[in-house]
Amino acid sequence: MKNTIKIIVFFMILLGSLFIIPNLSNAATQVNDETSLNEAVNTADSGSTITLQNDITVTKPIVIQKELTIDGNGHNVVGDNSWTSTSGNQTMFTAQFAEGKLTLKDINLKNGPKYGVQSYDGATVILDNVSISGFKYGGVLANGGKVEVRNLHLGYNGTGSNNGIEIDKGASATNNPTLVMNGVLTTDTNENAIRVAENGHLTDFTITNTSNTTNKVVLSGDKVVLTDKDNNVIAESNIPDKATPNVDIQKLVVSLVVNDKTYKIAVDSGSTLTEDMLKSHIDVSSGYTVEGFYTDADFTTKFDFNNTITKDTTIFVKLSEVQENTNNTTNTVEKVEKDNTPKTGIESYLGIAVLTVLFSTTTIVLMKNKNKKG
């Protein structure tokens, strides 16, 4: 009996160890400086997670050629001021080739001589609650690889003009770039939030939008267009002549010109517009109202809402100042006051009748009493 119990205990311990060992091997590696971060990247098994314990300053690129998750735990990775070289690969984080799959999670990338992160030649980069700002070339580079946006905030990146997510293909890359929109993209500067490179090496690129994404990147003519959840256009980027886009959503852009401001909406080709729909996409100052929608800036030809939209269209919005009618307001008040104090009507006659009956009854009673005494 005792031997049976020992055998059972032995197998229970053995079974438990089979569950514990994989968990230990997949446990997150914790790092707190550049040295420990680079060591973890180099030695971690594919599929591992590296977790930051505090803010880290780095002085050189971090290249990844395996599947890794770097969990910033809300911390910053900051490029050192002495990191000034702009030759070669000077991107802060690079996933490269088909073996490279980098997930950046809950992390803020700040300052560097080129890009914050890139996917190079077949690699995949997933951005999940990531903020990127202060990089001289751009925030994100899809360089012949795939970039998936789950939750990304872009600050100002670039020199001179902003450069958020760049779709490109380097001279040595053999794969075409892909951008997958699968969540939320916010940006401090709309200029070039999504930019298609014009270096001549890019011949084909792909953009896909998942069913649950908030922001979409769509094709409109010779532009790629970033939209919000209400189809308002956030940013547009020209497509170079040599580049062929493969985009799963195609739209047309309707521009609403209101005085010196222009609102843009992405709509389906062949759709019709309504006044209420257009009004929902513009802001009208207090004291003004929309008088009409026109096809010209001089407001001579009204826009025909029966026509379908078959090309990019500009509509001019005419506003008029709201005039307050103080006389009507006064007359309404006076009417209410008069209605509350009626001078004639059934109620008045009813009161007089009641008083008459009471007076007559009292008189008859007094006369009868007088006759009895007599």
PAGUDO-661235 format. One record per residue (C-alpha): residue number from 1; x negated, y, z. Coordinates in steps of 0.1 Angstrom, whole numbers, always signed. Layout:
vexpa	xx	yy	zz
NUM	X	Y	Z
...
END
This chain:
vexpa	xx	yy	zz
1	+0	+0	+0
2	-28	+24	+9
3	-46	+16	-23
4	-15	+24	-43
5	-12	+58	-25
6	-49	+65	-33
7	-44	+57	-70
8	-13	+79	-72
9	-31	+108	-55
10	-61	+103	-79
11	-39	+105	-109
12	-21	+136	-96
13	-54	+154	-91
14	-66	+144	-125
15	-33	+156	-141
16	-35	+189	-123
17	-71	+195	-135
18	-59	+190	-171
19	-37	+220	-166
20	-62	+241	-146
21	-92	+238	-169
22	-75	+254	-200
23	-63	+282	-179
24	-97	+288	-165
25	-112	+288	-200
26	-86	+313	-213
27	-89	+336	-183
28	-96	+372	-191
29	-132	+384	-189
30	-135	+416	-169
31	-160	+443	-180
32	-169	+477	-166
33	-196	+492	-189
34	-210	+490	-225
35	-235	+462	-217
36	-209	+439	-202
37	-184	+447	-230
38	-209	+438	-257
39	-220	+406	-239
40	-183	+396	-235
41	-176	+402	-272
42	-207	+381	-282
43	-201	+352	-258
44	-163	+349	-255
45	-146	+320	-271
46	-122	+327	-300
47	-87	+335	-286
48	-101	+351	-254
49	-91	+383	-237
50	-115	+410	-225
51	-101	+434	-199
52	-116	+468	-190
53	-118	+477	-153
54	-126	+514	-159
55	-134	+539	-186
56	-164	+530	-207
57	-188	+551	-228
58	-203	+534	-259
59	-232	+544	-280
60	-230	+520	-310
61	-205	+501	-331
62	-188	+469	-317
63	-184	+443	-344
64	-160	+413	-340
65	-159	+382	-361
66	-136	+360	-341
67	-101	+362	-326
68	-102	+385	-295
69	-79	+407	-275
70	-94	+437	-258
71	-70	+449	-230
72	-79	+484	-220
73	-57	+483	-190
74	-49	+520	-197
75	-86	+530	-198
76	-106	+550	-223
77	-134	+539	-246
78	-154	+571	-254
79	-181	+576	-280
80	-213	+591	-264
81	-224	+625	-277
82	-258	+610	-287
83	-241	+587	-311
84	-244	+610	-341
85	-255	+588	-370
86	-231	+587	-400
87	-249	+561	-420
88	-238	+525	-423
89	-210	+511	-402
90	-205	+536	-374
91	-169	+527	-366
92	-163	+521	-329
93	-145	+488	-333
94	-147	+467	-364
95	-130	+433	-371
96	-146	+418	-402
97	-140	+389	-426
98	-112	+363	-423
99	-124	+351	-389
100	-120	+385	-374
101	-87	+392	-356
102	-88	+420	-331
103	-59	+430	-309
104	-64	+463	-291
105	-39	+467	-262
106	-32	+495	-237
107	-63	+514	-247
108	-74	+549	-257
109	-102	+554	-282
110	-119	+588	-281
111	-146	+605	-302
112	-170	+589	-327
113	-189	+597	-359
114	-166	+577	-383
115	-135	+558	-375
116	-119	+545	-343
117	-112	+510	-356
118	-113	+492	-390
119	-103	+459	-405
120	-129	+449	-430
121	-125	+425	-460
122	-99	+400	-448
123	-99	+408	-411
124	-68	+417	-390
125	-64	+445	-365
126	-33	+448	-343
127	-27	+480	-325
128	-4	+476	-295
129	-1	+507	-272
130	-32	+524	-286
131	-41	+560	-288
132	-69	+573	-311
133	-83	+608	-313
134	-115	+627	-320
135	-131	+606	-348
136	-148	+625	-376
137	-137	+603	-405
138	-104	+591	-394
139	-84	+572	-368
140	-78	+538	-385
141	-93	+523	-416
142	-77	+494	-435
143	-108	+486	-455
144	-98	+455	-475
145	-82	+441	-443
146	-49	+441	-426
147	-37	+467	-400
148	-6	+460	-380
149	+10	+490	-361
150	+30	+480	-331
151	+26	+511	-309
152	+1	+537	-320
153	-4	+573	-312
154	-27	+593	-335
155	-43	+625	-322
156	-64	+647	-345
157	-90	+627	-365
158	-111	+640	-393
159	-133	+670	-402
160	-115	+698	-419
161	-83	+679	-426
162	-66	+653	-405
163	-70	+616	-414
164	-48	+592	-395
165	-45	+557	-411
166	-66	+554	-443
167	-59	+526	-468
168	-91	+518	-487
169	-114	+492	-502
170	-151	+495	-499
171	-174	+487	-528
172	-185	+454	-511
173	-150	+443	-500
174	-134	+415	-520
175	-99	+417	-504
176	-72	+443	-509
177	-59	+462	-478
178	-25	+457	-461
179	-6	+479	-437
180	+22	+464	-416
181	+46	+486	-398
182	+60	+467	-368
183	+69	+493	-342
184	+63	+529	-334
185	+38	+554	-349
186	+35	+589	-334
187	+11	+616	-345
188	+1	+650	-333
189	-7	+662	-369
190	+15	+650	-398
191	-10	+659	-425
192	-25	+627	-439
193	-9	+606	-412
194	-10	+578	-438
195	-36	+584	-466
196	-44	+563	-497
197	-81	+567	-505
198	-93	+580	-539
199	-128	+565	-540
200	-122	+544	-572
201	-126	+510	-556
202	-90	+507	-545
203	-69	+490	-572
204	-41	+473	-552
205	-27	+477	-517
206	+3	+463	-498
207	+27	+479	-473
208	+53	+459	-455
209	+79	+470	-429
210	+94	+445	-404
211	+131	+446	-396
212	+125	+460	-361
213	+101	+488	-369
214	+110	+523	-359
215	+88	+541	-384
216	+87	+529	-420
217	+62	+536	-448
218	+80	+536	-481
219	+73	+543	-517
220	+87	+574	-534
221	+75	+580	-570
222	+37	+585	-568
223	+37	+589	-530
224	+37	+568	-499
225	+60	+583	-473
226	+61	+579	-435
227	+96	+582	-421
228	+112	+582	-386
229	+142	+561	-374
230	+166	+586	-391
231	+148	+586	-424
232	+133	+621	-419
233	+100	+624	-438
234	+71	+628	-414
235	+42	+627	-439
236	+35	+621	-476
237	+4	+609	-494
238	-4	+608	-531
239	-13	+575	-547
240	-44	+576	-569
241	-38	+568	-606
242	-60	+536	-604
243	-42	+522	-574
244	-12	+499	-577
245	+11	+500	-546
246	+31	+469	-534
247	+57	+484	-510
248	+87	+465	-499
249	+109	+496	-496
250	+115	+523	-523
251	+132	+556	-516
252	+137	+590	-531
253	+130	+623	-512
254	+157	+650	-508
255	+142	+683	-498
256	+165	+708	-479
257	+152	+743	-481
258	+166	+765	-453
259	+151	+800	-455
260	+113	+795	-451
261	+116	+759	-437
262	+119	+727	-456
263	+134	+694	-443
264	+128	+662	-462
265	+149	+630	-461
266	+142	+596	-476
267	+174	+582	-494
268	+182	+552	-515
269	+182	+557	-553
270	+217	+558	-566
271	+232	+570	-533
272	+255	+600	-529
273	+251	+626	-502
274	+277	+643	-480
275	+277	+678	-464
276	+279	+663	-429
277	+249	+640	-436
278	+228	+669	-448
279	+238	+691	-418
280	+227	+664	-394
281	+191	+667	-407
282	+186	+704	-403
283	+185	+729	-374
284	+206	+760	-377
285	+199	+789	-354
286	+225	+800	-329
287	+249	+826	-345
288	+246	+811	-380
289	+265	+785	-399
290	+260	+766	-432
291	+279	+784	-459
292	+270	+760	-487
293	+245	+738	-506
294	+230	+750	-539
295	+207	+737	-567
296	+188	+771	-569
297	+172	+796	-546
298	+196	+824	-557
299	+226	+804	-546
300	+244	+806	-579
301	+251	+769	-586
302	+267	+747	-559
303	+253	+712	-554
304	+277	+686	-567
305	+282	+659	-540
306	+298	+636	-565
307	+265	+631	-583
308	+243	+602	-574
309	+206	+608	-565
310	+183	+593	-592
311	+152	+613	-586
312	+135	+635	-560
313	+158	+664	-554
314	+156	+699	-539
315	+187	+715	-523
316	+189	+751	-511
317	+210	+757	-480
318	+228	+791	-477
319	+234	+803	-442
320	+258	+830	-430
321	+261	+849	-398
322	+291	+840	-376
323	+314	+870	-371
324	+332	+873	-337
325	+368	+885	-340
326	+374	+904	-307
327	+409	+916	-317
328	+422	+880	-319
329	+408	+872	-285
330	+425	+902	-269
331	+458	+895	-286
332	+457	+859	-274
333	+452	+870	-238
334	+480	+895	-240
335	+504	+869	-254
336	+496	+845	-226
337	+503	+872	-200
338	+536	+881	-216
339	+547	+844	-219
340	+540	+839	-182
341	+564	+867	-172
342	+597	+862	-191
343	+623	+890	-188
344	+653	+870	-204
345	+664	+834	-208
346	+685	+806	-194
347	+666	+807	-161
348	+678	+843	-155
349	+715	+835	-163
350	+714	+804	-141
351	+702	+825	-111
352	+730	+851	-116
353	+756	+823	-119
354	+745	+807	-86
355	+747	+840	-68
356	+781	+847	-82
357	+795	+813	-70
358	+780	+818	-35
359	+795	+853	-33
360	+829	+842	-44
361	+830	+812	-21
362	+821	+834	+9
363	+848	+860	+0
364	+875	+833	-2
365	+865	+818	+31
366	+867	+852	+49
367	+901	+860	+34
368	+916	+827	+46
369	+903	+833	+81
370	+918	+868	+81
371	+952	+855	+70
372	+953	+829	+98
373	+946	+855	+124
374	+974	+877	+109
END
